[in-house]
Amino acid sequence: STGFAFGLIPMLTLMYLVRERESEIRDLHHVVGLGFFPYWTSVFLFEVTICAIPISGVLVVLYAFELDGLVGQYAFPATLLVLVVFAFAATAYSCFMSTIFEQSSKALVFGFVSNIMLSLILAITTVSLQFADLPDIAIINLALLSIFQRS
């Protein structure tokens, strides 16, 4: 699903940042005179730029299948905004989480397991809510199902 695929982006970014610290490349950058702010700014901008590739792919697919609810005249700005905000949020999350892990393999396992767990929890929640007879919960379940089907 799209949600699982987009969940791979921060996971791989996290693994890259931790591996860079493991191999002490970051220390080499500091030794040659690259400061803290320029280093993190360049990493952040590079990772956001890398996110532009799957975002472009998603937009091409949405236009190819003529999903007017997502790329119609009034919906396109909102869809684009959500994808761009995702790129910035995923990169910021990965940069923050890279300070926690010391080994890239542990960062990769954490990212993979958290991505699967989130998908699994969402699936279990929507299935469980289908059996509820309360009208308020039915509305919430329909919203969750629409999110789950799009992700």
Disulfide bonds with the S-S distance in Angstrom:
none
